Amino acid sequence: MILIKFICAIATRSMFILVSLIAVLRVTWVKNNNLYWFLTFLYLPLVVEMIFTLKRRKGKDYKWFSPPILLFLVSIIPSMWILELAHQQNKANDHQNLQCKKLDSMTSWKSIINTLRNTTSNNETFMDSFKLLSSVCDDDWILQLHQYLLILLIVGKWLLPLGGGVTRGQLAQLLLSFVGTAADILEFTTETLSDVKDTNPNLVYLILAVWTWSMVQFPLHLSVVNSRPEELGEGQSESLLQKHRTDIWDIAQSLFIQDGPFLAVRLMIMIYFEVLHPMLVFFTIKNILMILLNLYHLFVICQDYRSTASSVP
């Protein structure tokens, strides 16, 4: 059992490093500057954390916080920023856009796969294969990295050995919430960045900053924390936070980390930058509904707590 935990802990961090390395490879290719290889130094904290966790905690993660997921985000987010900013700067380059390969059909995917297969059979190097993949359009490359990043966060948390006090049921609940969160984040980045015009570079910084802030949800696992009666002393009653801290965290997460910031950015796009289309309106209304429903949920929790507290002698 301990061996399996060690294997899962090492395999998860290895996948983190591999995806981050692919992002750095893409950065050096797009920027045509080998100095960006220094981004690989961001992997060192993840390697140190792995050694410490394997030695001191036998590979087990923590209950409320996941250091490997945080360090994975630290290692890959700078590369994502560089790629997004470079893509926005090169959007007007129609010549480059015409020559790149789109991944928008089964035929395109089959062509890439067959070419890679031929490259492998001819004993070509890894860099030759990467050069072939670099012919894919920038927006498709970035979209794939966004997707694999979010998928790996979910799969990685699933594979990491459970922290002390976390049950499999709580882990399943956490992973389900991760799936919904990842879908919303991916939709936010792809939809809003597509609305950016060449004359609005500051909007790119704003969207990337909100996207980075929204990723904070993945290392934090407060939604698996449940109040336990044995934590209370004799004769003490549960406070509102102790009784409903999981629900309160979920509400705070929606208001201040996800739906709230997403709504603010979309309203700014619509009002200040005068961009308006049906999908933007739909997701704006969705964020408003999520905020209102969470506020209503908080109101119900407070009312139920007051009713329960007043009925206790």
Secondary structure, 3 states (H helix, E strand, C coil): CHHHHHHHHHHHHHHHHHHHHHHHHHHHHHHCCHHHHHHHHHHHHHHHHHHHHHHHCCCCCCCCECHHHHHHHHHHHHHHHHHHHHHHHCCCCHHHHHHCECCCCHHHHHHHHHHHHHHHHCCCCHHHHHHHHCCECHHHHHHHHHHHHHHHHHHHHHHCCCCCCCCHHHHHHHHHHHHHHHHHHHHHHHHHHHCCCCCCHHHHHHHHHHHHHHHHHCCECHHHCCCCHHHCCCCCCCCHHHHHHHHHHHHHHHHHHHHHHHHHHHHHHHHCCCCCCHHHHHHHHHHHHHHHHHHHHHHHHHHHHHHHHHHCC
